[in-house]
């Protein structure tokens, strides 16, 4: 039984290492796309779409890099900070929610 557990753990570690390597490759590809200049001869709508595409590539690259760093920390046995945000603290509510809170306090 212990042998199965150990092989399962090493298989998981190998899978995470493969995922980290794939993430690095994906990051490099996205970074190349972001660095490419936009053709000045494009029409306005095409240039706008190209800029939106670059922004999306940038955001994806940023997300991949953060996840790769998190996975590398997990592989190294470091403690991974919990990035979850308390929804109660971030939700401000609109007019109706604020009015409902005032009404319930009375």
C-alpha positions in Angstrom: 0.0 0.0 0.0 2.8 2.4 0.8 4.5 1.7 -2.5 1.4 2.8 -4.3 1.2 6.0 -2.3 4.9 6.8 -3.0 4.6 6.1 -6.8 1.4 8.2 -6.9 3.2 11.1 -5.1 6.1 10.9 -7.5 3.7 10.7 -10.5 2.0 13.8 -9.2 5.3 15.6 -8.8 6.3 14.7 -12.3 3.0 15.9 -13.7 3.4 19.2 -11.9 7.0 19.6 -13.2 5.7 18.9 -16.8 2.9 21.5 -16.2 5.5 24.1 -15.0 7.7 23.5 -18.1 4.6 23.8 -20.4 3.7 27.0 -18.5 7.1 28.5 -19.1 6.9 27.7 -22.9 3.4 29.2 -23.1 4.7 32.3 -21.2 7.6 32.7 -23.7 5.2 32.4 -26.7 2.8 35.0 -25.3 5.7 37.3 -24.5 6.9 37.1 -28.1 3.5 38.1 -29.3 3.3 41.1 -26.9 6.8 42.3 -28.1 5.9 42.2 -31.8 5.2 45.7 -33.1 1.7 46.6 -34.5 1.7 47.3 -38.2 1.1 51.0 -38.7 -0.6 50.3 -42.0 -3.6 48.6 -40.4 -7.0 50.2 -40.5 -8.3 51.6 -37.2 -10.6 48.7 -36.4 -7.8 46.2 -37.2 -5.3 48.2 -35.1 -7.8 48.2 -32.2 -8.2 44.5 -32.5 -4.5 44.0 -32.5 -4.1 46.1 -29.4 -6.9 44.2 -27.6 -5.1 41.0 -28.6 -1.8 42.2 -27.2 -3.5 43.2 -24.0 -5.1 39.7 -23.7 -1.8 38.1 -24.4 -0.2 40.2 -21.7 -2.8 39.4 -19.1 -2.6 35.7 -20.0 1.2 35.7 -19.7 0.9 37.4 -16.3 -1.6 34.8 -15.0 0.6 31.9 -16.3 3.7 33.4 -14.7 2.0 33.8 -11.4 0.7 30.2 -11.5 4.1 28.8 -12.5 5.7 30.6 -9.5 3.0 29.1 -7.3 3.6 25.6 -8.6 7.4 26.0 -8.3 6.9 27.0 -4.7 4.7 24.0 -4.1 7.4 21.7 -5.6 10.0 23.2 -3.4 7.9 22.5 -0.4 7.4 26.2 0.4 4.2 27.5 1.9 1.8 28.8 -0.7 -0.1 32.0 0.3 -3.8 31.8 0.0 -4.8 34.5 -2.6 -8.5 34.1 -2.1 -10.3 37.4 -1.4 -13.1 37.8 1.1 -16.1 38.5 -1.1 -17.8 40.3 1.8 -15.0 42.9 1.9 -14.9 43.5 -1.8 -18.6 43.7 -2.5 -19.7 47.3 -1.9 -23.3 47.0 -3.0 -25.5 49.4 -4.8 -28.2 51.8 -3.7 -30.7 49.1 -2.9 -28.3 47.1 -0.7 -27.3 50.2 1.2 -30.9 51.2 1.7 -31.7 47.7 2.9 -29.0 47.8 5.5 -30.2 51.2 6.8 -33.8 49.9 7.0 -32.8 46.7 8.8 -30.9 48.7 11.5 -34.0 50.6 12.5 
